[in-house]
Amino acid sequence: MWKLLQLVVFLSVYFTGIYYEWTPSGYVLGLLSLGAAFFVTLLLTWAFDTCSVLFAKHGNKSRPTSRRQVADRFR
């Protein structure tokens, strides 16, 4: 899924840059698109890690941690 997200971000920034003519050079636009895809991936990874740490600190007991607990929910 990360590769798909990176591809979508890269292509959307790249094609938007072409449409609005951000730079006269395609190489610079490619680097900007690559940087945007990297930044979005980094930001979302940080956000997911932060959320998982916060959930672990608050002791989220509603989330099953083993297969047995998952199976017990459906009985």
N, CA, C and O atoms as a Maestro MAE file, in Angstrom:
{
 s_m_m2io_version
 :::
 2.0.0
}

f_m_ct {
 s_m_title
 :::
 protein
 m_atom[300] {
  # First column is atom index #
  i_m_mmod_type
  r_m_x_coord
  r_m_y_coord
  r_m_z_coord
  i_m_residue_number
  s_m_chain_name
  s_m_pdb_residue_name
  s_m_pdb_atom_name
  i_m_atomic_number
  :::
  1 25 0.802 -1.198 0.000 1 A "MET " " N  " 7
  2 3 0.000 0.000 0.000 1 A "MET " " CA " 6
  3 2 0.852 1.272 0.000 1 A "MET " " C  " 6
  4 15 0.462 2.295 -0.563 1 A "MET " " O  " 8
  5 25 2.012 1.190 0.636 2 A "TRP " " N  " 7
  6 3 2.870 2.373 0.672 2 A "TRP " " CA " 6
  7 2 3.344 2.740 -0.731 2 A "TRP " " C  " 6
  8 15 3.420 3.918 -1.078 2 A "TRP " " O  " 8
  9 25 3.662 1.726 -1.534 3 A "LYS " " N  " 7
  10 3 4.126 2.001 -2.898 3 A "LYS " " CA " 6
  11 2 3.036 2.668 -3.729 3 A "LYS " " C  " 6
  12 15 3.311 3.559 -4.532 3 A "LYS " " O  " 8
  13 25 1.798 2.227 -3.529 4 A "LEU " " N  " 7
  14 3 0.681 2.842 -4.248 4 A "LEU " " CA " 6
  15 2 0.487 4.291 -3.812 4 A "LEU " " C  " 6
  16 15 0.270 5.168 -4.649 4 A "LEU " " O  " 8
  17 25 0.563 4.544 -2.518 5 A "LEU " " N  " 7
  18 3 0.457 5.915 -2.013 5 A "LEU " " CA " 6
  19 2 1.573 6.786 -2.581 5 A "LEU " " C  " 6
  20 15 1.328 7.909 -3.021 5 A "LEU " " O  " 8
  21 25 2.787 6.270 -2.571 6 A "GLN " " N  " 7
  22 3 3.914 7.037 -3.096 6 A "GLN " " CA " 6
  23 2 3.743 7.322 -4.579 6 A "GLN " " C  " 6
  24 15 4.056 8.419 -5.041 6 A "GLN " " O  " 8
  25 25 3.246 6.339 -5.328 7 A "LEU " " N  " 7
  26 3 3.027 6.537 -6.759 7 A "LEU " " CA " 6
  27 2 1.958 7.590 -7.012 7 A "LEU " " C  " 6
  28 15 2.120 8.441 -7.887 7 A "LEU " " O  " 8
  29 25 0.873 7.542 -6.258 8 A "VAL " " N  " 7
  30 3 -0.210 8.516 -6.434 8 A "VAL " " CA " 6
  31 2 0.271 9.922 -6.092 8 A "VAL " " C  " 6
  32 15 -0.021 10.869 -6.823 8 A "VAL " " O  " 8
  33 25 1.004 10.070 -4.994 9 A "VAL " " N  " 7
  34 3 1.511 11.387 -4.610 9 A "VAL " " CA " 6
  35 2 2.497 11.892 -5.653 9 A "VAL " " C  " 6
  36 15 2.432 13.051 -6.063 9 A "VAL " " O  " 8
  37 25 3.414 11.024 -6.085 10 A "PHE " " N  " 7
  38 3 4.411 11.424 -7.074 10 A "PHE " " CA " 6
  39 2 3.740 11.892 -8.363 10 A "PHE " " C  " 6
  40 15 4.055 12.965 -8.878 10 A "PHE " " O  " 8
  41 25 2.816 11.086 -8.879 11 A "LEU " " N  " 7
  42 3 2.181 11.442 -10.149 11 A "LEU " " CA " 6
  43 2 1.297 12.678 -10.030 11 A "LEU " " C  " 6
  44 15 1.248 13.492 -10.952 11 A "LEU " " O  " 8
  45 25 0.601 12.827 -8.908 12 A "SER " " N  " 7
  46 3 -0.251 14.009 -8.772 12 A "SER " " CA " 6
  47 2 0.577 15.288 -8.686 12 A "SER " " C  " 6
  48 15 0.215 16.301 -9.284 12 A "SER " " O  " 8
  49 25 1.675 15.247 -7.954 13 A "VAL " " N  " 7
  50 3 2.541 16.431 -7.891 13 A "VAL " " CA " 6
  51 2 3.188 16.689 -9.246 13 A "VAL " " C  " 6
  52 15 3.292 17.834 -9.685 13 A "VAL " " O  " 8
  53 25 3.619 15.624 -9.903 14 A "TYR " " N  " 7
  54 3 4.302 15.773 -11.197 14 A "TYR " " CA " 6
  55 2 3.363 16.352 -12.255 14 A "TYR " " C  " 6
  56 15 3.717 17.304 -12.951 14 A "TYR " " O  " 8
  57 25 2.173 15.778 -12.371 15 A "PHE " " N  " 7
  58 3 1.244 16.268 -13.391 15 A "PHE " " CA " 6
  59 2 0.700 17.658 -13.060 15 A "PHE " " C  " 6
  60 15 0.440 18.450 -13.965 15 A "PHE " " O  " 8
  61 25 0.527 17.956 -11.784 16 A "THR " " N  " 7
  62 3 0.116 19.303 -11.400 16 A "THR " " CA " 6
  63 2 1.220 20.303 -11.746 16 A "THR " " C  " 6
  64 15 0.941 21.410 -12.207 16 A "THR " " O  " 8
  65 25 2.472 19.906 -11.520 17 A "GLY " " N  " 7
  66 3 3.592 20.768 -11.870 17 A "GLY " " CA " 6
  67 2 3.696 21.011 -13.365 17 A "GLY " " C  " 6
  68 15 4.061 22.104 -13.796 17 A "GLY " " O  " 8
  69 25 3.380 20.003 -14.152 18 A "ILE " " N  " 7
  70 3 3.388 20.175 -15.606 18 A "ILE " " CA " 6
  71 2 2.266 21.119 -16.025 18 A "ILE " " C  " 6
  72 15 2.474 22.016 -16.843 18 A "ILE " " O  " 8
  73 25 1.074 20.913 -15.462 19 A "TYR " " N  " 7
  74 3 -0.081 21.715 -15.848 19 A "TYR " " CA " 6
  75 2 0.126 23.192 -15.507 19 A "TYR " " C  " 6
  76 15 -0.166 24.067 -16.322 19 A "TYR " " O  " 8
  77 25 0.631 23.465 -14.296 20 A "TYR " " N  " 7
  78 3 0.809 24.856 -13.867 20 A "TYR " " CA " 6
  79 2 2.192 25.402 -14.166 20 A "TYR " " C  " 6
  80 15 2.493 26.543 -13.815 20 A "TYR " " O  " 8
  81 25 3.035 24.615 -14.803 21 A "GLU " " N  " 7
  82 3 4.391 25.025 -15.221 21 A "GLU " " CA " 6
  83 2 5.180 25.619 -14.060 21 A "GLU " " C  " 6
  84 15 5.620 26.768 -14.119 21 A "GLU " " O  " 8
  85 25 5.357 24.814 -12.988 22 A "TRP " " N  " 7
  86 3 6.113 25.267 -11.829 22 A "TRP " " CA " 6
  87 2 7.563 25.541 -12.177 22 A "TRP " " C  " 6
  88 15 8.120 26.552 -11.752 22 A "TRP " " O  " 8
  89 25 8.183 24.653 -12.947 23 A "THR " " N  " 7
  90 3 9.585 24.818 -13.320 23 A "THR " " CA " 6
  91 2 9.735 24.535 -14.806 23 A "THR " " C  " 6
  92 15 8.952 23.776 -15.375 23 A "THR " " O  " 8
  93 25 10.734 25.140 -15.439 24 A "PRO " " N  " 7
  94 3 10.959 24.834 -16.851 24 A "PRO " " CA " 6
  95 2 11.693 23.501 -17.043 24 A "PRO " " C  " 6
  96 15 11.756 22.981 -18.157 24 A "PRO " " O  " 8
  97 25 12.236 22.961 -15.974 25 A "SER " " N  " 7
  98 3 13.015 21.737 -16.074 25 A "SER " " CA " 6
  99 2 12.224 20.549 -15.521 25 A "SER " " C  " 6
  100 15 11.666 20.609 -14.425 25 A "SER " " O  " 8
  101 25 12.191 19.486 -16.297 26 A "GLY " " N  " 7
  102 3 11.510 18.273 -15.845 26 A "GLY " " CA " 6
  103 2 12.266 17.564 -14.736 26 A "GLY " " C  " 6
  104 15 11.669 16.874 -13.910 26 A "GLY " " O  " 8
  105 25 13.600 17.738 -14.722 27 A "TYR " " N  " 7
  106 3 14.414 17.098 -13.686 27 A "TYR " " CA " 6
  107 2 14.114 17.676 -12.301 27 A "TYR " " C  " 6
  108 15 13.999 16.938 -11.323 27 A "TYR " " O  " 8
  109 25 13.992 18.983 -12.233 28 A "VAL " " N  " 7
  110 3 13.677 19.633 -10.960 28 A "VAL " " CA " 6
  111 2 12.278 19.233 -10.503 28 A "VAL " " C  " 6
  112 15 12.048 18.991 -9.318 28 A "VAL " " O  " 8
  113 25 11.367 19.166 -11.431 29 A "LEU " " N  " 7
  114 3 10.002 18.757 -11.101 29 A "LEU " " CA " 6
  115 2 9.974 17.311 -10.603 29 A "LEU " " C  " 6
  116 15 9.221 16.986 -9.686 29 A "LEU " " O  " 8
  117 25 10.783 16.455 -11.197 30 A "GLY " " N  " 7
  118 3 10.882 15.076 -10.727 30 A "GLY " " CA " 6
  119 2 11.428 14.996 -9.314 30 A "GLY " " C  " 6
  120 15 10.950 14.204 -8.503 30 A "GLY " " O  " 8
  121 25 12.428 15.814 -9.018 31 A "LEU " " N  " 7
  122 3 12.977 15.835 -7.658 31 A "LEU " " CA " 6
  123 2 11.967 16.381 -6.652 31 A "LEU " " C  " 6
  124 15 11.878 15.883 -5.530 31 A "LEU " " O  " 8
  125 25 11.213 17.390 -7.041 32 A "LEU " " N  " 7
  126 3 10.163 17.915 -6.162 32 A "LEU " " CA " 6
  127 2 9.087 16.856 -5.897 32 A "LEU " " C  " 6
  128 15 8.616 16.709 -4.769 32 A "LEU " " O  " 8
  129 25 8.714 16.137 -6.923 33 A "SER " " N  " 7
  130 3 7.704 15.086 -6.773 33 A "SER " " CA " 6
  131 2 8.215 13.959 -5.891 33 A "SER " " C  " 6
  132 15 7.482 13.434 -5.054 33 A "SER " " O  " 8
  133 25 9.460 13.594 -6.080 34 A "LEU " " N  " 7
  134 3 10.072 12.554 -5.252 34 A "LEU " " CA " 6
  135 2 10.136 12.990 -3.795 34 A "LEU " " C  " 6
  136 15 9.857 12.200 -2.893 34 A "LEU " " O  " 8
  137 25 10.502 14.238 -3.568 35 A "GLY " " N  " 7
  138 3 10.546 14.772 -2.209 35 A "GLY " " CA " 6
  139 2 9.166 14.815 -1.566 35 A "GLY " " C  " 6
  140 15 9.030 14.539 -0.374 35 A "GLY " " O  " 8
  141 25 8.146 15.156 -2.341 36 A "ALA " " N  " 7
  142 3 6.783 15.193 -1.798 36 A "ALA " " CA " 6
  143 2 6.313 13.793 -1.417 36 A "ALA " " C  " 6
  144 15 5.688 13.612 -0.372 36 A "ALA " " O  " 8
  145 25 6.608 12.806 -2.254 37 A "ALA " " N  " 7
  146 3 6.222 11.425 -1.942 37 A "ALA " " CA " 6
  147 2 6.948 10.933 -0.695 37 A "ALA " " C  " 6
  148 15 6.356 10.255 0.145 37 A "ALA " " O  " 8
  149 25 8.216 11.271 -0.575 38 A "PHE " " N  " 7
  150 3 8.992 10.877 0.603 38 A "PHE " " CA " 6
  151 2 8.440 11.555 1.859 38 A "PHE " " C  " 6
  152 15 8.307 10.916 2.902 38 A "PHE " " O  " 8
  153 25 8.122 12.839 1.759 39 A "PHE " " N  " 7
  154 3 7.616 13.587 2.907 39 A "PHE " " CA " 6
  155 2 6.267 13.052 3.385 39 A "PHE " " C  " 6
  156 15 6.046 12.924 4.589 39 A "PHE " " O  " 8
  157 25 5.372 12.742 2.461 40 A "VAL " " N  " 7
  158 3 4.057 12.212 2.838 40 A "VAL " " CA " 6
  159 2 4.211 10.854 3.507 40 A "VAL " " C  " 6
  160 15 3.543 10.573 4.502 40 A "VAL " " O  " 8
  161 25 5.090 10.008 2.967 41 A "THR " " N  " 7
  162 3 5.328 8.695 3.573 41 A "THR " " CA " 6
  163 2 5.914 8.853 4.972 41 A "THR " " C  " 6
  164 15 5.495 8.166 5.904 41 A "THR " " O  " 8
  165 25 6.863 9.739 5.118 42 A "LEU " " N  " 7
  166 3 7.477 9.981 6.417 42 A "LEU " " CA " 6
  167 2 6.466 10.516 7.420 42 A "LEU " " C  " 6
  168 15 6.447 10.091 8.575 42 A "LEU " " O  " 8
  169 25 5.635 11.439 6.985 43 A "LEU " " N  " 7
  170 3 4.624 12.036 7.863 43 A "LEU " " CA " 6
  171 2 3.599 11.002 8.323 43 A "LEU " " C  " 6
  172 15 3.252 10.960 9.503 43 A "LEU " " O  " 8
  173 25 3.114 10.173 7.408 44 A "LEU " " N  " 7
  174 3 2.121 9.172 7.783 44 A "LEU " " CA " 6
  175 2 2.727 8.085 8.660 44 A "LEU " " C  " 6
  176 15 2.064 7.603 9.579 44 A "LEU " " O  " 8
  177 25 3.960 7.690 8.403 45 A "THR " " N  " 7
  178 3 4.623 6.703 9.245 45 A "THR " " CA " 6
  179 2 4.782 7.239 10.655 45 A "THR " " C  " 6
  180 15 4.536 6.523 11.625 45 A "THR " " O  " 8
  181 25 5.189 8.486 10.773 46 A "TRP " " N  " 7
  182 3 5.332 9.108 12.092 46 A "TRP " " CA " 6
  183 2 3.986 9.173 12.811 46 A "TRP " " C  " 6
  184 15 3.909 8.908 14.011 46 A "TRP " " O  " 8
  185 25 2.926 9.525 12.079 47 A "ALA " " N  " 7
  186 3 1.604 9.632 12.693 47 A "ALA " " CA " 6
  187 2 1.104 8.273 13.177 47 A "ALA " " C  " 6
  188 15 0.553 8.176 14.274 47 A "ALA " " O  " 8
  189 25 1.286 7.235 12.383 48 A "PHE " " N  " 7
  190 3 0.846 5.898 12.795 48 A "PHE " " CA " 6
  191 2 1.643 5.400 13.987 48 A "PHE " " C  " 6
  192 15 1.082 4.785 14.894 48 A "PHE " " O  " 8
  193 25 2.946 5.658 13.996 49 A "ASP " " N  " 7
  194 3 3.762 5.244 15.133 49 A "ASP " " CA " 6
  195 2 3.358 5.988 16.407 49 A "ASP " " C  " 6
  196 15 3.290 5.396 17.484 49 A "ASP " " O  " 8
  197 25 3.094 7.270 16.279 50 A "THR " " N  " 7
  198 3 2.672 8.061 17.432 50 A "THR " " CA " 6
  199 2 1.335 7.569 17.975 50 A "THR " " C  " 6
  200 15 1.151 7.465 19.188 50 A "THR " " O  " 8
  201 25 0.407 7.270 17.078 51 A "CYS " " N  " 7
  202 3 -0.895 6.767 17.524 51 A "CYS " " CA " 6
  203 2 -0.765 5.415 18.212 51 A "CYS " " C  " 6
  204 15 -1.429 5.171 19.220 51 A "CYS " " O  " 8
  205 25 0.068 4.545 17.691 52 A "SER " " N  " 7
  206 3 0.222 3.232 18.317 52 A "SER " " CA " 6
  207 2 0.861 3.356 19.699 52 A "SER " " C  " 6
  208 15 0.509 2.610 20.613 52 A "SER " " O  " 8
  209 25 1.801 4.296 19.858 53 A "VAL " " N  " 7
  210 3 2.406 4.517 21.175 53 A "VAL " " CA " 6
  211 2 1.377 5.079 22.142 53 A "VAL " " C  " 6
  212 15 1.329 4.668 23.301 53 A "VAL " " O  " 8
  213 25 0.554 6.011 21.682 54 A "LEU " " N  " 7
  214 3 -0.474 6.591 22.551 54 A "LEU " " CA " 6
  215 2 -1.509 5.546 22.961 54 A "LEU " " C  " 6
  216 15 -1.937 5.520 24.115 54 A "LEU " " O  " 8
  217 25 -1.910 4.697 22.039 55 A "PHE " " N  " 7
  218 3 -2.871 3.643 22.375 55 A "PHE " " CA " 6
  219 2 -2.264 2.656 23.358 55 A "PHE " " C  " 6
  220 15 -2.959 2.161 24.245 55 A "PHE " " O  " 8
  221 25 -0.996 2.369 23.215 56 A "ALA " " N  " 7
  222 3 -0.338 1.433 24.128 56 A "ALA " " CA " 6
  223 2 -0.198 2.049 25.523 56 A "ALA " " C  " 6
  224 15 -0.338 1.344 26.522 56 A "ALA " " O  " 8
  225 25 0.076 3.348 25.600 57 A "LYS " " N  " 7
  226 3 0.217 4.019 26.896 57 A "LYS " " CA " 6
  227 2 -1.099 4.058 27.653 57 A "LYS " " C  " 6
  228 15 -1.127 3.900 28.874 57 A "LYS " " O  " 8
  229 25 -2.184 4.268 26.927 58 A "HIS " " N  " 7
  230 3 -3.480 4.378 27.579 58 A "HIS " " CA " 6
  231 2 -4.113 3.025 27.841 58 A "HIS " " C  " 6
  232 15 -5.217 2.947 28.380 58 A "HIS " " O  " 8
  233 25 -3.431 1.974 27.469 59 A "GLY " " N  " 7
  234 3 -3.921 0.637 27.758 59 A "GLY " " CA " 6
  235 2 -5.238 0.321 27.087 59 A "GLY " " C  " 6
  236 15 -6.214 -0.024 27.753 59 A "GLY " " O  " 8
  237 25 -5.271 0.435 25.793 60 A "ASN " " N  " 7
  238 3 -6.476 0.159 25.031 60 A "ASN " " CA " 6
  239 2 -6.803 -1.332 25.134 60 A "ASN " " C  " 6
  240 15 -6.234 -2.158 24.420 60 A "ASN " " O  " 8
  241 25 -7.726 -1.657 26.032 61 A "LYS " " N  " 7
  242 3 -8.066 -3.058 26.291 61 A "LYS " " CA " 6
  243 2 -9.101 -3.594 25.312 61 A "LYS " " C  " 6
  244 15 -9.326 -4.803 25.257 61 A "LYS " " O  " 8
  245 25 -9.728 -2.727 24.547 62 A "SER " " N  " 7
  246 3 -10.751 -3.197 23.636 62 A "SER " " CA " 6
  247 2 -10.151 -3.861 22.401 62 A "SER " " C  " 6
  248 15 -10.853 -4.558 21.670 62 A "SER " " O  " 8
  249 25 -8.891 -3.655 22.172 63 A "ARG " " N  " 7
  250 3 -8.235 -4.227 21.004 63 A "ARG " " CA " 6
  251 2 -7.650 -5.593 21.360 63 A "ARG " " C  " 6
  252 15 -6.848 -5.686 22.290 63 A "ARG " " O  " 8
  253 25 -8.031 -6.656 20.645 64 A "PRO " " N  " 7
  254 3 -7.502 -7.975 20.971 64 A "PRO " " CA " 6
  255 2 -6.017 -8.081 20.637 64 A "PRO " " C  " 6
  256 15 -5.547 -7.522 19.646 64 A "PRO " " O  " 8
  257 25 -5.291 -8.806 21.482 65 A "THR " " N  " 7
  258 3 -3.854 -8.916 21.275 65 A "THR " " CA " 6
  259 2 -3.425 -10.321 20.873 65 A "THR " " C  " 6
  260 15 -2.266 -10.528 20.514 65 A "THR " " O  " 8
  261 25 -4.329 -11.282 20.924 66 A "SER " " N  " 7
  262 3 -3.960 -12.637 20.534 66 A "SER " " CA " 6
  263 2 -5.082 -13.257 19.707 66 A "SER " " C  " 6
  264 15 -6.191 -12.726 19.648 66 A "SER " " O  " 8
  265 25 -4.783 -14.373 19.080 67 A "ARG " " N  " 7
  266 3 -5.791 -15.056 18.268 67 A "ARG " " CA " 6
  267 2 -6.917 -15.596 19.138 67 A "ARG " " C  " 6
  268 15 -8.075 -15.623 18.721 67 A "ARG " " O  " 8
  269 25 -6.578 -16.019 20.329 68 A "ARG " " N  " 7
  270 3 -7.601 -16.565 21.231 68 A "ARG " " CA " 6
  271 2 -8.607 -15.481 21.593 68 A "ARG " " C  " 6
  272 15 -9.807 -15.751 21.642 68 A "ARG " " O  " 8
  273 25 -8.144 -14.265 21.847 69 A "GLN " " N  " 7
  274 3 -9.067 -13.180 22.176 69 A "GLN " " CA " 6
  275 2 -9.958 -12.829 21.003 69 A "GLN " " C  " 6
  276 15 -11.132 -12.503 21.182 69 A "GLN " " O  " 8
  277 25 -9.400 -12.896 19.794 70 A "VAL " " N  " 7
  278 3 -10.204 -12.636 18.610 70 A "VAL " " CA " 6
  279 2 -11.265 -13.713 18.451 70 A "VAL " " C  " 6
  280 15 -12.418 -13.415 18.141 70 A "VAL " " O  " 8
  281 25 -10.876 -14.960 18.663 71 A "ALA " " N  " 7
  282 3 -11.820 -16.067 18.535 71 A "ALA " " CA " 6
  283 2 -12.904 -15.984 19.609 71 A "ALA " " C  " 6
  284 15 -14.061 -16.308 19.339 71 A "ALA " " O  " 8
  285 25 -12.550 -15.558 20.815 72 A "ASP " " N  " 7
  286 3 -13.522 -15.435 21.901 72 A "ASP " " CA " 6
  287 2 -14.561 -14.365 21.625 72 A "ASP " " C  " 6
  288 15 -15.684 -14.458 22.120 72 A "ASP " " O  " 8
  289 25 -14.217 -13.362 20.855 73 A "ARG " " N  " 7
  290 3 -15.178 -12.309 20.529 73 A "ARG " " CA " 6
  291 2 -16.322 -12.825 19.673 73 A "ARG " " C  " 6
  292 15 -17.445 -12.329 19.762 73 A "ARG " " O  " 8
  293 25 -16.034 -13.825 18.840 74 A "PHE " " N  " 7
  294 3 -17.044 -14.319 17.910 74 A "PHE " " CA " 6
  295 2 -17.807 -15.522 18.459 74 A "PHE " " C  " 6
  296 15 -18.576 -16.135 17.719 74 A "PHE " " O  " 8
  297 25 -17.626 -15.872 19.697 75 A "ARG " " N  " 7
  298 3 -18.371 -17.001 20.287 75 A "ARG " " CA " 6
  299 2 -19.626 -16.548 20.956 75 A "ARG " " C  " 6
  300 15 -20.365 -17.368 21.501 75 A "ARG " " O  " 8
  :::
 }
 m_bond[299] {
  # First column is bond index #
  i_m_from
  i_m_to
  i_m_order
  :::
  1 1 2 1
  2 2 3 1
  3 3 4 2
  4 3 5 1
  5 5 6 1
  6 6 7 1
  7 7 8 2
  8 7 9 1
  9 9 10 1
  10 10 11 1
  11 11 12 2
  12 11 13 1
  13 13 14 1
  14 14 15 1
  15 15 16 2
  16 15 17 1
  17 17 18 1
  18 18 19 1
  19 19 20 2
  20 19 21 1
  21 21 22 1
  22 22 23 1
  23 23 24 2
  24 23 25 1
  25 25 26 1
  26 26 27 1
  27 27 28 2
  28 27 29 1
  29 29 30 1
  30 30 31 1
  31 31 32 2
  32 31 33 1
  33 33 34 1
  34 34 35 1
  35 35 36 2
  36 35 37 1
  37 37 38 1
  38 38 39 1
  39 39 40 2
  40 39 41 1
  41 41 42 1
  42 42 43 1
  43 43 44 2
  44 43 45 1
  45 45 46 1
  46 46 47 1
  47 47 48 2
  48 47 49 1
  49 49 50 1
  50 50 51 1
  51 51 52 2
  52 51 53 1
  53 53 54 1
  54 54 55 1
  55 55 56 2
  56 55 57 1
  57 57 58 1
  58 58 59 1
  59 59 60 2
  60 59 61 1
  61 61 62 1
  62 62 63 1
  63 63 64 2
  64 63 65 1
  65 65 66 1
  66 66 67 1
  67 67 68 2
  68 67 69 1
  69 69 70 1
  70 70 71 1
  71 71 72 2
  72 71 73 1
  73 73 74 1
  74 74 75 1
  75 75 76 2
  76 75 77 1
  77 77 78 1
  78 78 79 1
  79 79 80 2
  80 79 81 1
  81 81 82 1
  82 82 83 1
  83 83 84 2
  84 83 85 1
  85 85 86 1
  86 86 87 1
  87 87 88 2
  88 87 89 1
  89 89 90 1
  90 90 91 1
  91 91 92 2
  92 91 93 1
  93 93 94 1
  94 94 95 1
  95 95 96 2
  96 95 97 1
  97 97 98 1
  98 98 99 1
  99 99 100 2
  100 99 101 1
  101 101 102 1
  102 102 103 1
  103 103 104 2
  104 103 105 1
  105 105 106 1
  106 106 107 1
  107 107 108 2
  108 107 109 1
  109 109 110 1
  110 110 111 1
  111 111 112 2
  112 111 113 1
  113 113 114 1
  114 114 115 1
  115 115 116 2
  116 115 117 1
  117 117 118 1
  118 118 119 1
  119 119 120 2
  120 119 121 1
  121 121 122 1
  122 122 123 1
  123 123 124 2
  124 123 125 1
  125 125 126 1
  126 126 127 1
  127 127 128 2
  128 127 129 1
  129 129 130 1
  130 130 131 1
  131 131 132 2
  132 131 133 1
  133 133 134 1
  134 134 135 1
  135 135 136 2
  136 135 137 1
  137 137 138 1
  138 138 139 1
  139 139 140 2
  140 139 141 1
  141 141 142 1
  142 142 143 1
  143 143 144 2
  144 143 145 1
  145 145 146 1
  146 146 147 1
  147 147 148 2
  148 147 149 1
  149 149 150 1
  150 150 151 1
  151 151 152 2
  152 151 153 1
  153 153 154 1
  154 154 155 1
  155 155 156 2
  156 155 157 1
  157 157 158 1
  158 158 159 1
  159 159 160 2
  160 159 161 1
  161 161 162 1
  162 162 163 1
  163 163 164 2
  164 163 165 1
  165 165 166 1
  166 166 167 1
  167 167 168 2
  168 167 169 1
  169 169 170 1
  170 170 171 1
  171 171 172 2
  172 171 173 1
  173 173 174 1
  174 174 175 1
  175 175 176 2
  176 175 177 1
  177 177 178 1
  178 178 179 1
  179 179 180 2
  180 179 181 1
  181 181 182 1
  182 182 183 1
  183 183 184 2
  184 183 185 1
  185 185 186 1
  186 186 187 1
  187 187 188 2
  188 187 189 1
  189 189 190 1
  190 190 191 1
  191 191 192 2
  192 191 193 1
  193 193 194 1
  194 194 195 1
  195 195 196 2
  196 195 197 1
  197 197 198 1
  198 198 199 1
  199 199 200 2
  200 199 201 1
  201 201 202 1
  202 202 203 1
  203 203 204 2
  204 203 205 1
  205 205 206 1
  206 206 207 1
  207 207 208 2
  208 207 209 1
  209 209 210 1
  210 210 211 1
  211 211 212 2
  212 211 213 1
  213 213 214 1
  214 214 215 1
  215 215 216 2
  216 215 217 1
  217 217 218 1
  218 218 219 1
  219 219 220 2
  220 219 221 1
  221 221 222 1
  222 222 223 1
  223 223 224 2
  224 223 225 1
  225 225 226 1
  226 226 227 1
  227 227 228 2
  228 227 229 1
  229 229 230 1
  230 230 231 1
  231 231 232 2
  232 231 233 1
  233 233 234 1
  234 234 235 1
  235 235 236 2
  236 235 237 1
  237 237 238 1
  238 238 239 1
  239 239 240 2
  240 239 241 1
  241 241 242 1
  242 242 243 1
  243 243 244 2
  244 243 245 1
  245 245 246 1
  246 246 247 1
  247 247 248 2
  248 247 249 1
  249 249 250 1
  250 250 251 1
  251 251 252 2
  252 251 253 1
  253 253 254 1
  254 254 255 1
  255 255 256 2
  256 255 257 1
  257 257 258 1
  258 258 259 1
  259 259 260 2
  260 259 261 1
  261 261 262 1
  262 262 263 1
  263 263 264 2
  264 263 265 1
  265 265 266 1
  266 266 267 1
  267 267 268 2
  268 267 269 1
  269 269 270 1
  270 270 271 1
  271 271 272 2
  272 271 273 1
  273 273 274 1
  274 274 275 1
  275 275 276 2
  276 275 277 1
  277 277 278 1
  278 278 279 1
  279 279 280 2
  280 279 281 1
  281 281 282 1
  282 282 283 1
  283 283 284 2
  284 283 285 1
  285 285 286 1
  286 286 287 1
  287 287 288 2
  288 287 289 1
  289 289 290 1
  290 290 291 1
  291 291 292 2
  292 291 293 1
  293 293 294 1
  294 294 295 1
  295 295 296 2
  296 295 297 1
  297 297 298 1
  298 298 299 1
  299 299 300 2
  :::
 }
}
